[in-house]
Amino acid sequence: MATEACPTGQSRTYLTDLVFPPDTNHHNTIFGGKVMAYVDKIACIAAMRHCRKPVVTASSDSFDFLAPIKTGEAINLEAYVTWTHNTSMEVFVKVESENLLTGEKKMTARAYLTMIALDDQGKPTLVPAVIPETEEERIQHEKAKHRYALRKQRKAEQ
């Protein structure tokens, strides 16, 4: 690996925003594409915090929409690097809605993205390993090898 391993906490990133009418469709819920843009942005920040290098998105898989987010609610995102492999990093992103008047929170989406670190010439470069710190992070880290194998298989079948 490029440098010493980093704790997951180094990459953990949070983002909160308010959902306004221009962000929503005719159902008064946030556009799926807008959620995907937030997810890609926060995954990028988490990956850069982990490796301290520029990154690009290589893939987005297991993107599951679980519930809508309505106009006037907050969108809360949390992301962290779960696992690394040479030049790539798997980033897990959780998305939840928050009713700011009642405090009710609901899981609305989750996704795994693969980010690639780049050197000064824009070529893939080595990244540090991850040191999971919590039980959730350990589980994500352990299962990441299987998700990595599935991504490789999916690419090979194309």
Disulfide bonds with the S-S distance in Angstrom:
none
